Amino acid sequence: MPPLIGEGPRSTPSPPATPAENNAFDGIAADKVLSVFNGTAITAKGNLVDGGPADVVAAYNAGCNAAHGTAVGPDAGWTPALFTRVQPPQALRALVPARAGAGSLR
């Protein structure tokens, strides 16, 4: 399975830094969730991997020298302002199938 969160050279702000919070990932190892292409930092808080809490930045960085190259910092340096409420990752297994996909918007 390919990485699920990408940090790339055209990510904003500059230097590239991405927040990735309250996500739930199943069927992928924590060290495989991220893919970094010239990115510098990723804030990853409150994420679950196979139902358990996971620090996906630490997992990525632990294997970065052998598999990925350069480690990334754990703080993107900014907080998204457009969303004031984010669902807890434990709720995503029920919420996503119920509210995503064709015909789900009303």
N, C-alpha and C positions, 0 to 999 in steps of 0.2 A: 504494500500500500504506500502511495507517495505521501510526503509530508502534508499536513493539513493547514498549517499557518506558515505563510511565506513572508520573509522580510527581505525587501529588494532595494536596488539602487534608486528606484523612483518612488519609494515609499516616502511619505511626508510625516513629520517635518524634516528639515535638513539639519544635521545628519539624520538618516533614516532611523526611526524608532517607532515601534508598534505596541499598542496595548492589546492584550489578549486575556480577558478576564471572564470568569464564570462560564467556561466551556466544559462540555462533557465529551470525552472521546472513548470509543469502545473498539476493541480489536486492533489497536495499534500500540506499540511500546512507547512509553513516555519520551524516550530519547529520539523517537522518529516523528514526533508531532511537528517540530519546527524545521523549517528550511531557511537558510540565511544566505542571501546573495548581496554582499556589500552592506548589509544592515549593521547597526552598531549596538542596539539595545531593544529588549522586549520586556515590557511589564506583563508578567503572567501570574495572576493571582486567582485563587479560588477555583482552579481547574481540577477536573476529575479525569482519571484514566481508568477504564474498566471499573468504575464505581468508587474508586478510592482517590483521596487527595494526591496530587502529583505536582512537583515543581518541574515543569517541562523545560525551563531555562537551565536549571542545574543539571537535569538529565542530558540535555543537548550538550552543554559545556563539558560534562564528564567524558564524553566521547569525541569532542571536537578535534583534538589533535590528530587522532588516527583517522577519523572518518569524515570530518566536516571542514577542518581548517581552523578558522579564527573563532574564538569564543565571543559571545555577546554579553553585554551588560544586562543586569536585571531590572533596570529602571528606564523606561522610555522618556521620562522627564516631562510628561504631559498627561492630562486626564481628559478623556472625551467629554465634551460639554453638551452634546445634543441629546444624550440619554441620561435621565436623572434616576431611572429605576431599571435595574437589570435583574432578571429572574435568577434564582439560585440554580446552580448546575444540576442539583438533584431533581429539579422539576422538569428538566428538558426532555427526558424520555417520554413524558406524557404530553408536554406542550408542543413540541415540534411536529409530531405527526398530526396533532389536532389542528394546528394553526398554519402549517406550511404546505406549499404545493398548489397545483392548479385547482381553481375553484374554491379555495379556502378564504379568499378575501371577500368581505361583504361590505 
